[in-house]
Amino acid sequence: MTRVAALILIAVLGGYGLHALAQIRADARPPVTPIGSSSSNGISFAWFYDSADRAVYVCRAGQGAADAVDCRARSTLP
């Protein structure tokens, strides 16, 4: 009985250790930094810098609630 309890305890602690390690690695990447924003003729633009990828992203949104935000434009810095 104690062997079974010990094996279950070791399995639970091992699973928790893997979970904690995965959480640390997931939080290690820094978030993107907002650079600025602008708008012209009802279309808004927001610029973001990702230091991990050394890339600049541009997000665009139009007027109205039906328009979605488009953040596919990307440029990698040398």
C-alpha positions in Angstrom: 0.0 0.0 0.0 2.8 2.5 0.8 4.6 1.6 -2.4 1.5 2.5 -4.4 1.0 5.7 -2.5 4.7 6.6 -3.0 4.5 6.0 -6.7 1.3 8.1 -7.0 3.0 10.9 -5.1 6.1 10.8 -7.3 3.9 10.8 -10.4 1.9 13.8 -9.2 5.0 15.7 -8.2 6.7 15.0 -11.6 3.6 16.2 -13.4 3.5 19.4 -11.4 7.2 19.9 -12.1 6.7 19.6 -15.8 3.7 22.0 -15.6 5.7 24.6 -13.7 8.6 24.3 -16.2 6.2 24.8 -19.1 4.7 27.9 -17.4 8.2 29.5 -17.0 9.1 28.9 -20.6 5.8 30.3 -21.8 6.3 33.5 -19.9 9.9 33.9 -21.0 9.1 35.7 -24.3 8.8 39.4 -23.8 5.6 41.1 -25.1 5.5 43.3 -28.1 6.1 47.0 -27.5 3.7 49.6 -28.9 5.6 52.2 -31.0 2.9 54.5 -32.1 -0.4 54.9 -33.9 -1.9 57.1 -36.5 -5.1 57.4 -38.5 -6.0 58.7 -42.0 -9.5 58.8 -43.7 -11.1 56.7 -41.0 -8.5 53.9 -41.1 -6.3 53.5 -37.9 -2.8 52.1 -37.8 -0.9 50.8 -34.8 2.8 49.9 -34.9 4.4 47.3 -32.6 8.0 46.1 -32.1 8.8 42.5 -31.2 12.3 42.3 -29.7 12.4 38.5 -29.7 12.0 38.4 -33.5 13.4 41.8 -34.2 10.3 42.6 -36.2 7.9 45.5 -36.7 4.2 44.8 -37.1 1.5 47.1 -38.4 -2.1 46.6 -37.4 -4.9 48.2 -39.4 -8.5 48.8 -38.5 -11.2 50.5 -40.5 -14.4 52.3 -39.5 -17.4 50.4 -38.1 -17.9 47.4 -35.9 -17.9 45.0 -38.8 -14.2 45.7 -39.8 -11.7 43.3 -38.2 -8.2 44.2 -37.1 -5.5 43.1 -39.6 -2.0 42.6 -38.2 -0.4 40.5 -41.0 2.0 43.2 -42.2 5.5 42.4 -40.8 9.0 43.6 -41.5 12.1 41.9 -40.0 14.9 44.3 -39.0 18.5 43.5 -40.1 
